[in-house]
């Protein structure tokens, strides 16, 4: 089985860098994707070990995201358990970088094709 996510949308807010207690660094995004019904859908995206330039992506930047979907569970401050479904990015490319964006889409296509064998 292969878990492949491909998103093409716009950033709903600026990139948010975050340092984790483990020492890892990630960048969080909120990608908005218009649906066929005319309502936008918002997808949380996290990118571990992102290059420094990933922090410069700003609101309304059109991006191509290739990654995988994950659901994680964590303890809420009130004592209960919460969950969050998000895309863990392998690449987030500004759509204005056409060749890199096309390469990211092609990579996703190849992963899906390989899974179907």
C-alpha positions, 0 to 999 in steps of 0.5 A, spaced: 500 500 500 502 507 498 499 513 502 500 519 497 497 525 497 497 531 492 495 538 494 494 544 489 492 550 493 493 556 496 496 558 503 491 560 508 496 564 512 503 565 512 508 559 514 509 557 521 516 555 523 516 550 529 521 547 534 519 541 537 522 538 544 526 533 540 530 538 537 526 537 530 524 543 526 518 543 522 514 548 518 506 548 518 501 550 513 494 551 512 492 549 504 486 552 502 483 548 496 477 550 492 472 544 491 467 543 485 461 545 490 464 552 490 466 551 498 473 551 500 476 546 504 482 547 508 488 542 509 493 542 515 500 541 512 507 539 516 513 539 513 519 536 517 526 538 515 524 543 510 529 548 507 530 555 510 526 558 504 520 554 506 519 559 512 518 565 507 512 562 503 506 567 505 499 568 505 495 566 498 502 563 495 499 558 490 503 551 492 504 544 490 504 539 496 506 532 495 506 527 501 502 522 505 496 523 510 497 521 517 492 522 523 495 523 530 493 523 537 495 527 543 492 529 550 488 535 550 489 540 556 483 538 559 485 531 560 481 527 553 484 525 547 484 529 541 486 527 534 488 531 528 489 529 520 494 532 516 498 531 510 506 530 512 509 533 506 515 531 502 515 537 498 512 544 498 513 547 492 511 554 490 507 553 483 510 559 480 516 555 480 513 551 474 518 546 473 519 544 480 512 544 481 511 539 475 516 535 477 513 534 484 506 532 481 510 527 476 513 524 483 506 523 486 504 520 479 510 515 479 508 513 486 501 512 485 503 508 478 508 504 482 503 502 487 498 500 482 504 495 479 
